[in-house]
Structures are given as C-alpha cells and as structure tokens.
Amino acid sequence: MEKNVGGTDRTIRITVGLVLVVTMIATIAFGDPLGEPTQGIVAAVLLLVAFVLLGTAGAEKCPANRALGRNTYDERSPEDRP
C-alpha cells in the first residue's frame, strides 16, 4: 500500500492519539465512579483508538483513507513544497 497520510492529517492523528493516551491514563487513575468493568473497557477502547491513530500516522498509510479515495501525502521533496 502506498503512503496516503501526510501534512495536517498526520499532525492531527498524532495530537488526537496522544490526547487519547492521556485520557486513558486519567480514566485508570480517576475512573473509580465508572465502576470496575466499565473503567477497564473505556480505558481499553481509548488505548486501541490511540494505537490505530498513532500507527497510521507513523506509517503514513491508512486503509480507511484508501477506501475513501483520500490522499493527503505530498510526494514532493520538502525543498519543492510551497
């Protein structure tokens, strides 16, 4: 699969992924009111989504972008970009 994640798309994925990791940590630390099974489920889902976002940002490849026909990756060298 060719690269299809770049620029602002990649920055947003990294930012949201890191925010979700922090939210997951806060859920584990302060999520007692949620109850025992709910707290773990919420934390696991947050971590899974964060992992997907950070993984697709790092690899610069996203199956969802490919399925939707989106490509935000700029193949030009940094010197040639405006």
C-alpha positions in Angstrom: 0.0 0.0 0.0 1.4 3.4 -0.9 1.6 6.3 1.6 -1.6 8.4 1.9 -1.3 10.2 5.2 0.7 13.4 5.4 0.8 17.1 6.4 -2.1 18.3 8.6 -3.8 14.9 8.6 -0.7 13.3 10.2 -0.3 16.1 12.8 -4.0 15.8 13.8 -3.7 12.0 14.1 -0.6 12.3 16.4 -2.2 15.0 18.5 -5.5 13.2 19.0 -3.7 9.9 19.6 -1.6 11.5 22.4 -4.7 13.2 23.9 -6.4 9.8 24.0 -3.4 8.2 25.7 -3.5 10.9 28.4 -7.3 10.4 28.7 -6.8 6.7 29.1 -4.3 7.3 31.9 -6.7 9.7 33.6 -9.5 7.1 33.2 -7.4 4.5 35.0 -6.3 6.9 37.7 -9.6 8.7 38.4 -12.3 6.5 36.8 -13.5 4.8 40.0 -17.0 6.3 39.7 -17.4 4.4 36.4 -17.2 1.1 38.1 -14.8 -1.8 37.8 -15.7 -3.4 34.4 -16.7 -0.1 32.7 -13.5 1.7 33.7 -11.4 -1.1 32.1 -13.5 -1.2 28.9 -13.3 2.6 28.4 -9.5 2.6 29.0 -9.0 -0.3 26.5 -11.1 1.4 23.8 -9.2 4.7 24.3 -5.9 2.9 24.0 -7.0 0.9 21.0 -8.1 4.0 19.1 -4.9 5.9 20.1 -2.8 3.0 18.9 -4.5 3.0 15.5 -4.2 6.8 15.1 -0.5 6.8 16.1 0.2 3.7 14.0 -1.3 5.2 10.8 0.4 8.5 11.4 3.8 6.8 11.9 3.4 4.5 8.9 1.8 7.3 6.8 -0.6 4.7 5.5 -4.3 4.4 6.3 -6.7 1.7 5.0 -9.7 4.0 5.7 -8.2 6.8 3.6 -7.5 4.3 0.8 -11.1 3.0 0.9 -12.4 6.6 0.8 -10.0 7.6 -2.0 -8.3 10.2 0.2 -4.6 11.0 -0.2 -3.1 13.8 1.9 0.5 12.7 1.4 2.7 15.1 -0.6 5.3 13.2 -2.6 7.4 16.2 -3.4 10.6 16.8 -1.5 10.5 19.4 1.3 12.5 21.9 -0.8 10.0 21.8 -3.6 6.9 22.4 -1.4 5.4 25.8 -1.3 
